[in-house]
Amino acid sequence: MVLSASSSLLSPKIFPPFLSSHSSRLSHPYPISFISPSRKTIHYYPPRVLREWQEYEEAVRRKDLATALSFLISIEKDNGDNPVEENTSLSTDSTRSQLGGLGFVGWPLRDWEVLDTCLNADDMRLVGTAYGFLKAKGFLPNFGRFSSIVLEGTRDVTPSVLKSSTGLAASKFSPKKWGLSGSSSVVLFSFLGGVSYLLQQGIDIRPQLAIILGLAFTDSIFLGGTCLAQISSYWPPYRRRILVHEAGHLLVAYLMGCPIRGVILDPIVAMQMGIQGQAGTQFWDEKMNNELAEGQLSGSTFDRYCMVLFAGIAAEALVYGEAEGGENDENLFRSICVLLQPPLSVAQMSNQARWSVLQSYNLLKWHRQAHRAAVKAMENGGSLSVIIRKIEEVMSSCR
């Protein structure tokens, strides 16, 4: 939203006491003193400054990352170059703090809004620059906090080790097919029970049921189940599970130093953006991107990527005791393992998956409050900047 600002500058005037000609004569002469008002600093706001802040707001509204980030960087550069005069302030910090009185409410929190422009960015390096800029300014102290963490424990994570570490069987971390477990099985059972009851009452709904099944089959083949996912997302328990899953991806990616482009919770929007599944969290790993460009992939980079990839499954297991979603995450993991040279065997892939989900589970467990804050922010419809700000607030208060 573009905020308009208007203000009038009033010159200070001195109004001395007025002595009436009809006032009575004083019996005792009292000295009359005139107190001059303190000198006030007048701040001059060039029209260019206000216009550029308005352009920044417009860039945020259009989700134009390049324009918004370029403006913030230029402002920081100008802040180091411009002197501060006695009666006129042209510094960026002074201008930011006082633009609130002119209608620009919430500075310097407006800097956070640059994260909301990342979703439409095609250049992921620009997204990384935005996170680096905010981290350098002190807004994101926990971004990449665990990027170089030394994870303890054995690399050989058997199902028994996973159960002893989390209290959950390995099967609890496996994505389930719809209708076979959890809340989806209740919906399927209720639907079949309802159909059976109607048939017993002599109400033949088989033609309508055939049409519904045909539409569902068409949706699954040509749209990847998007329509069914859109309908299911309106059911509160199902939607909350999606939020828990995506908040796990977001938090682990953030703590591991992977810039997040955005979180897509609408199945239709996810389909339009080419995202497999009902929702998705888009993140970027610069080191992995550079290594893949050179035809190689280090073990630490692969571990970090797998931790983010399995964080959604780990989040569901942590909150609900088992995971239902994450089938697309597993498919993506398998496709990458096959591309490695030499490719991982089935046993190696299974061990890597268990190791990754265990590390993500522990990381989310250590920062359970931050994960809850992210879920709550998503429930309230918060943008990416709001979600990350809530994470930072909770982690700062827990120190």
Solvent accessible surface area in square Angstrom, and as a share of the most:
residue,aa,sasa,rsa
1,M,148,0.66
2,V,68,0.39
3,L,24,0.12
4,S,96,0.62
5,A,27,0.21
6,S,105,0.68
7,S,75,0.48
8,S,86,0.55
9,L,118,0.59
10,L,158,0.79
11,S,82,0.53
12,P,88,0.56
13,K,145,0.62
14,I,110,0.56
15,F,170,0.71
16,P,82,0.52
17,P,87,0.55
18,F,185,0.77
19,L,124,0.62
20,S,51,0.33
21,S,107,0.69
22,H,170,0.76
23,S,77,0.50
24,S,95,0.62
25,R,229,0.84
26,L,119,0.59
27,S,103,0.67
28,H,120,0.53
29,P,127,0.80
30,Y,151,0.57
31,P,128,0.81
32,I,101,0.51
33,S,91,0.59
34,F,133,0.55
35,I,157,0.80
36,S,85,0.55
37,P,73,0.46
38,S,91,0.59
39,R,178,0.65
40,K,141,0.60
41,T,72,0.42
42,I,87,0.44
43,H,46,0.20
44,Y,110,0.42
45,Y,44,0.17
46,P,26,0.17
47,P,93,0.59
48,R,115,0.42
49,V,22,0.13
50,L,39,0.19
51,R,120,0.44
52,E,44,0.20
53,W,1,0.01
54,Q,55,0.24
55,E,87,0.39
56,Y,1,0.00
57,E,4,0.02
58,E,44,0.20
59,A,0,0.00
60,V,20,0.11
61,R,139,0.51
62,R,118,0.43
63,K,73,0.31
64,D,40,0.21
65,L,5,0.03
66,A,56,0.43
67,T,58,0.34
68,A,0,0.00
69,L,4,0.02
70,S,68,0.44
71,F,22,0.09
72,L,0,0.00
73,I,76,0.39
74,S,50,0.32
75,I,17,0.09
76,E,54,0.24
77,K,141,0.60
78,D,51,0.26
79,N,45,0.23
80,G,69,0.66
81,D,98,0.51
82,N,56,0.29
83,P,99,0.62
84,V,100,0.57
85,E,101,0.45
86,E,132,0.59
87,N,57,0.29
88,T,36,0.21
89,S,9,0.06
90,L,72,0.36
91,S,12,0.08
92,T,8,0.05
93,D,90,0.47
94,S,22,0.14
95,T,12,0.07
96,R,10,0.04
97,S,80,0.51
98,Q,54,0.24
99,L,0,0.00
100,G,29,0.28
101,G,73,0.70
102,L,20,0.10
103,G,28,0.27
104,F,0,0.00
105,V,102,0.58
106,G,33,0.31
107,W,26,0.09
108,P,67,0.42
109,L,88,0.44
110,R,41,0.15
111,D,0,0.00
112,W,11,0.04
113,E,34,0.15
114,V,0,0.00
115,L,0,0.00
116,D,23,0.12
117,T,0,0.00
118,C,0,0.00
119,L,44,0.22
120,N,86,0.44
121,A,10,0.08
122,D,138,0.72
123,D,76,0.39
124,M,41,0.18
125,R,118,0.43
126,L,50,0.25
127,V,0,0.00
128,G,18,0.17
129,T,61,0.35
130,A,0,0.00
131,Y,0,0.00
132,G,37,0.36
133,F,26,0.11
134,L,0,0.00
135,K,86,0.36
136,A,92,0.71
137,K,66,0.28
138,G,52,0.50
139,F,33,0.14
140,L,0,0.00
141,P,65,0.41
142,N,0,0.00
143,F,17,0.07
144,G,19,0.19
145,R,116,0.42
146,F,29,0.12
147,S,50,0.32
148,S,101,0.65
149,I,56,0.28
150,V,129,0.74
151,L,51,0.25
152,E,152,0.68
153,G,67,0.64
154,T,73,0.43
155,R,114,0.41
156,D,87,0.45
157,V,1,0.00
158,T,47,0.28
159,P,67,0.42
160,S,78,0.50
161,V,48,0.28
162,L,2,0.01
163,K,110,0.47
164,S,94,0.61
165,S,55,0.36
166,T,20,0.11
167,G,58,0.56
168,L,33,0.17
169,A,38,0.29
170,A,29,0.22
171,S,68,0.44
172,K,75,0.32
173,F,13,0.06
174,S,49,0.32
175,P,25,0.15
176,K,55,0.23
177,K,117,0.50
178,W,123,0.43
179,G,8,0.08
180,L,132,0.66
181,S,23,0.15
182,G,32,0.31
183,S,30,0.20
184,S,8,0.05
185,S,35,0.23
186,V,93,0.53
187,V,55,0.32
188,L,60,0.30
189,F,160,0.67
190,S,69,0.45
191,F,88,0.37
192,L,102,0.51
193,G,39,0.37
194,G,33,0.32
195,V,19,0.11
196,S,49,0.32
197,Y,130,0.49
198,L,60,0.30
199,L,78,0.39
200,Q,142,0.63
201,Q,104,0.46
202,G,66,0.63
203,I,89,0.45
204,D,73,0.38
205,I,36,0.18
206,R,158,0.58
207,P,79,0.50
208,Q,103,0.46
209,L,35,0.17
210,A,63,0.49
211,I,111,0.56
212,I,96,0.48
213,L,105,0.52
214,G,36,0.34
215,L,118,0.59
216,A,46,0.36
217,F,134,0.56
218,T,65,0.38
219,D,12,0.06
220,S,60,0.39
221,I,102,0.52
222,F,155,0.65
223,L,74,0.37
224,G,66,0.63
225,G,18,0.18
226,T,11,0.06
227,C,56,0.34
228,L,88,0.44
229,A,3,0.02
230,Q,37,0.16
231,I,124,0.63
232,S,23,0.15
233,S,7,0.04
234,Y,164,0.62
235,W,100,0.35
236,P,95,0.60
237,P,71,0.44
238,Y,27,0.10
239,R,87,0.32
240,R,99,0.36
241,R,30,0.11
242,I,20,0.10
243,L,3,0.01
244,V,1,0.01
245,H,17,0.08
246,E,9,0.04
247,A,0,0.00
248,G,0,0.00
249,H,12,0.05
250,L,0,0.00
251,L,0,0.00
252,V,0,0.00
253,A,0,0.00
254,Y,0,0.00
255,L,0,0.00
256,M,10,0.04
257,G,24,0.23
258,C,2,0.01
259,P,11,0.07
260,I,0,0.00
261,R,43,0.16
262,G,4,0.04
263,V,30,0.17
264,I,7,0.03
265,L,33,0.17
266,D,57,0.30
267,P,4,0.02
268,I,60,0.31
269,V,56,0.32
270,A,0,0.00
271,M,78,0.35
272,Q,134,0.60
273,M,64,0.29
274,G,66,0.63
275,I,30,0.15
276,Q,138,0.61
277,G,34,0.33
278,Q,67,0.30
279,A,14,0.11
280,G,9,0.09
281,T,20,0.12
282,Q,44,0.19
283,F,42,0.17
284,W,29,0.10
285,D,14,0.07
286,E,84,0.38
287,K,100,0.42
288,M,14,0.06
289,N,61,0.31
290,N,55,0.28
291,E,20,0.09
292,L,98,0.49
293,A,89,0.69
294,E,124,0.56
295,G,72,0.69
296,Q,106,0.47
297,L,37,0.18
298,S,43,0.28
299,G,51,0.49
300,S,66,0.43
301,T,0,0.00
302,F,17,0.07
303,D,22,0.11
304,R,27,0.10
305,Y,27,0.10
306,C,0,0.00
307,M,2,0.01
308,V,0,0.00
309,L,8,0.04
310,F,6,0.03
311,A,0,0.00
312,G,0,0.00
313,I,1,0.01
314,A,0,0.00
315,A,0,0.00
316,E,2,0.01
317,A,2,0.01
318,L,18,0.09
319,V,67,0.38
320,Y,79,0.30
321,G,27,0.26
322,E,35,0.16
323,A,0,0.00
324,E,22,0.10
325,G,29,0.28
326,G,12,0.11
327,E,76,0.34
328,N,57,0.29
329,D,23,0.12
330,E,36,0.16
331,N,66,0.34
332,L,84,0.42
333,F,8,0.03
334,R,108,0.39
335,S,53,0.34
336,I,27,0.13
337,C,0,0.00
338,V,95,0.55
339,L,136,0.68
340,L,36,0.18
341,Q,160,0.71
342,P,112,0.71
343,P,73,0.46
344,L,45,0.23
345,S,56,0.36
346,V,119,0.68
347,A,74,0.58
348,Q,100,0.44
349,M,28,0.12
350,S,42,0.27
351,N,36,0.18
352,Q,16,0.07
353,A,21,0.17
354,R,53,0.19
355,W,10,0.04
356,S,0,0.00
357,V,5,0.03
358,L,14,0.07
359,Q,16,0.07
360,S,0,0.00
361,Y,16,0.06
362,N,39,0.20
363,L,5,0.02
364,L,1,0.00
365,K,100,0.42
366,W,155,0.54
367,H,25,0.11
368,R,78,0.28
369,Q,92,0.41
370,A,1,0.01
371,H,2,0.01
372,R,128,0.47
373,A,17,0.13
374,A,0,0.00
375,V,4,0.02
376,K,127,0.54
377,A,6,0.04
378,M,6,0.03
379,E,84,0.38
380,N,114,0.58
381,G,66,0.63
382,G,23,0.22
383,S,48,0.31
384,L,17,0.09
385,S,3,0.02
386,V,43,0.24
387,I,6,0.03
388,I,0,0.00
389,R,55,0.20
390,K,81,0.34
391,I,0,0.00
392,E,11,0.05
393,E,89,0.40
394,V,35,0.20
395,M,9,0.04
396,S,61,0.39
397,S,88,0.57
398,C,88,0.53
399,R,174,0.64
